[in-house]
Amino acid sequence: MVKCTKKQIRELKTALRWKIPAAQRERIQMVLLRESGMTQPAIAEAMGVSLSTVNRAHMAYDGGGIKALKPKPIGGRQRENMTLSEEKALLARFSKAAGAGEMLNIHELKAAYEKAIGHETSNSTVYNLLDRHGWRKLMPRPFHPKRDLAAQDAFKKRFSKCCEEGSSGCGQTWLSLAHHVRR
């Protein structure tokens, strides 16, 4: 327990007159009650809070002064591993390959992400990162890399001929169409 100076006590009493959030006002009162000689269990009972709340308020004040008693903002990304700008910088290393049309290997990205944050994480965290920055998870190929355009054109011609003739023409059914193409 750190004993406050008279100047600090005056600052705390003055702060109670400011327009501040109720949580901060309550924490200031906890510190002032400690300085008046009350024990932490007595302060907890008088304020209607738990003993750990009183202890946290006292430790915060001892460590950071009156500014440390200000409540932390709620909302946003409370469990973030990296800031958005850090995430963008990480993805920039991979965007060159992705921009060239190459597939992004999630395992390489995950390894780089884990190295940057200093601990392991799940695949879903990396997929959420990609989604957050507008990257698509999966992108199908528009065509097979070993396609044969001549064979495709030949198939289209034979298929359309067969369909035009109908059942009276070649007599092939849909199931035996693969056999028909090989002839």
C-alpha positions as CSV (number, residue, x, y, z in Angstrom):
1,M,0.0,0.0,0.0
2,V,1.4,3.4,-1.0
3,K,0.5,6.3,1.2
4,C,-0.7,9.3,-0.7
5,T,0.7,12.8,-0.2
6,K,-1.5,15.7,0.8
7,K,-1.2,17.1,-2.7
8,Q,-2.4,13.8,-4.2
9,I,-5.4,13.7,-1.8
10,R,-6.3,17.2,-2.8
11,E,-6.1,16.2,-6.5
12,L,-8.4,13.2,-5.8
13,K,-10.9,15.3,-4.0
14,T,-10.9,17.9,-6.8
15,A,-11.3,15.2,-9.4
16,L,-14.6,14.1,-7.7
17,R,-16.0,17.5,-8.6
18,W,-15.2,17.0,-12.3
19,K,-17.6,15.6,-14.8
20,I,-16.2,12.0,-15.0
21,P,-17.7,8.6,-15.6
22,A,-19.3,6.9,-12.6
23,A,-16.8,4.0,-12.6
24,Q,-13.9,6.5,-12.3
25,R,-15.6,8.4,-9.5
26,E,-16.2,5.2,-7.6
27,R,-12.5,4.2,-8.0
28,I,-11.4,7.6,-6.7
29,Q,-13.6,7.2,-3.7
30,M,-12.0,3.8,-3.0
31,V,-8.6,5.3,-3.0
32,L,-9.8,8.2,-0.7
33,L,-11.4,5.7,1.7
34,R,-8.1,3.8,1.9
35,E,-6.3,7.1,2.8
36,S,-8.8,7.7,5.5
37,G,-7.7,4.5,7.2
38,M,-10.3,2.0,6.1
39,T,-9.3,-1.6,5.2
40,Q,-9.9,-3.1,1.8
41,P,-12.7,-5.5,3.1
42,A,-14.4,-2.6,4.8
43,I,-14.2,-0.5,1.6
44,A,-15.6,-3.4,-0.5
45,E,-18.5,-3.7,1.9
46,A,-19.2,0.0,2.0
47,M,-19.0,0.5,-1.7
48,G,-20.9,-2.7,-2.5
49,V,-18.2,-4.2,-4.7
50,S,-15.9,-7.2,-4.4
51,L,-12.6,-7.1,-2.6
52,S,-10.7,-7.8,-5.9
53,T,-12.4,-4.7,-7.4
54,V,-11.1,-2.5,-4.6
55,N,-7.6,-4.1,-4.8
56,R,-7.5,-3.5,-8.6
57,A,-8.4,0.2,-8.1
58,H,-5.8,0.6,-5.5
59,M,-3.1,-1.1,-7.6
60,A,-4.1,0.9,-10.6
61,Y,-3.8,4.2,-8.7
62,D,-0.5,3.2,-7.1
63,G,0.9,2.3,-10.5
64,G,-0.4,5.1,-12.7
65,G,-2.0,7.8,-10.7
66,I,-5.4,9.3,-11.3
67,K,-5.3,8.6,-15.1
68,A,-5.1,4.9,-14.4
69,L,-8.5,5.0,-12.6
70,K,-10.2,6.0,-15.9
71,P,-12.3,3.0,-17.2
72,K,-11.0,1.3,-20.3
73,P,-13.2,1.7,-23.4
74,I,-15.4,-1.3,-24.1
75,G,-15.9,-2.6,-27.7
76,G,-13.7,-3.0,-30.7
77,R,-11.3,-5.9,-31.1
78,Q,-10.5,-6.8,-27.5
79,R,-8.8,-10.1,-28.3
80,E,-6.8,-8.9,-31.3
81,N,-3.4,-10.3,-31.9
82,M,-2.3,-7.6,-34.2
83,T,-3.6,-4.1,-35.1
84,L,-5.2,-3.7,-38.5
85,S,-2.2,-1.9,-39.9
86,E,0.1,-4.7,-38.7
87,E,-2.2,-7.2,-40.4
88,K,-2.1,-5.2,-43.7
89,A,1.7,-5.1,-43.5
90,L,1.8,-8.9,-43.1
91,L,-0.6,-9.5,-46.0
92,A,1.4,-7.1,-48.2
93,R,4.2,-9.6,-48.2
94,F,1.9,-12.2,-49.7
95,S,-0.1,-9.9,-52.0
96,K,2.5,-9.8,-54.7
97,A,2.2,-13.5,-55.3
98,A,-1.6,-13.4,-55.1
99,G,-1.7,-10.4,-57.5
100,A,0.4,-12.5,-60.0
101,G,-2.4,-15.1,-60.1
102,E,-0.6,-17.6,-57.8
103,M,-2.6,-19.5,-55.2
104,L,-1.9,-18.4,-51.6
105,N,-0.7,-21.2,-49.4
106,I,-2.5,-20.9,-46.1
107,H,0.2,-22.8,-44.3
108,E,2.9,-20.3,-45.2
109,L,0.6,-17.4,-44.2
110,K,-0.3,-19.1,-41.0
111,A,3.4,-19.7,-40.1
112,A,4.3,-16.1,-40.8
113,Y,1.3,-14.9,-38.7
114,E,2.2,-17.2,-35.8
115,K,5.8,-15.9,-36.0
116,A,4.6,-12.3,-35.9
117,I,2.3,-12.8,-32.9
118,G,4.6,-15.1,-31.0
119,H,2.3,-18.1,-30.4
120,E,0.3,-20.7,-32.3
121,T,-3.2,-20.0,-33.6
122,S,-6.0,-21.8,-35.4
123,N,-6.6,-21.9,-39.1
124,S,-9.9,-20.0,-38.6
125,T,-8.0,-17.1,-37.2
126,V,-6.0,-16.8,-40.5
127,Y,-9.2,-17.2,-42.6
128,N,-10.9,-14.5,-40.6
129,L,-7.8,-12.3,-41.2
130,L,-8.1,-12.8,-44.9
131,D,-11.9,-12.1,-44.8
132,R,-11.4,-9.0,-42.8
133,H,-9.1,-7.6,-45.5
134,G,-11.3,-8.6,-48.4
135,W,-9.4,-11.6,-49.6
136,R,-11.3,-14.5,-51.0
137,K,-10.8,-17.8,-49.2
138,L,-10.9,-20.0,-52.3
139,M,-10.7,-19.2,-55.9
140,P,-11.4,-21.9,-58.4
141,R,-9.3,-22.0,-61.5
142,P,-11.1,-20.7,-64.6
143,F,-9.6,-23.6,-66.6
144,H,-7.5,-26.7,-66.2
145,P,-3.8,-25.9,-66.8
146,K,-3.4,-29.0,-69.1
147,R,-6.5,-28.4,-71.1
148,D,-6.6,-29.3,-74.8
149,L,-8.6,-26.8,-76.7
150,A,-8.7,-28.9,-79.9
151,A,-10.2,-31.8,-78.0
152,Q,-12.8,-29.5,-76.4
153,D,-13.9,-28.1,-79.8
154,A,-14.1,-31.6,-81.3
155,F,-16.3,-32.7,-78.3
156,K,-18.6,-29.7,-78.8
157,K,-19.0,-30.5,-82.5
158,R,-19.8,-34.2,-81.9
159,F,-22.0,-33.5,-79.0
160,S,-24.1,-30.8,-80.9
161,K,-24.4,-33.2,-83.9
162,C,-25.6,-36.0,-81.7
163,C,-28.2,-33.7,-80.0
164,E,-29.4,-32.4,-83.3
165,E,-30.0,-35.9,-84.6
166,G,-31.8,-36.9,-81.4
167,S,-32.9,-40.4,-80.7
168,S,-33.5,-41.1,-84.4
169,G,-29.9,-40.2,-85.3
170,C,-27.1,-42.0,-83.6
171,G,-29.3,-43.7,-81.0
172,Q,-27.0,-42.8,-78.2
173,T,-28.3,-42.0,-74.7
174,W,-26.8,-39.6,-72.3
175,L,-25.2,-42.4,-70.4
176,S,-23.4,-43.8,-73.4
177,L,-22.3,-40.4,-74.6
178,A,-18.7,-40.9,-73.4
179,H,-18.6,-44.0,-75.6
180,H,-19.9,-42.0,-78.5
181,V,-17.1,-39.3,-78.1
182,R,-14.4,-42.0,-78.2
183,R,-15.6,-43.4,-81.6
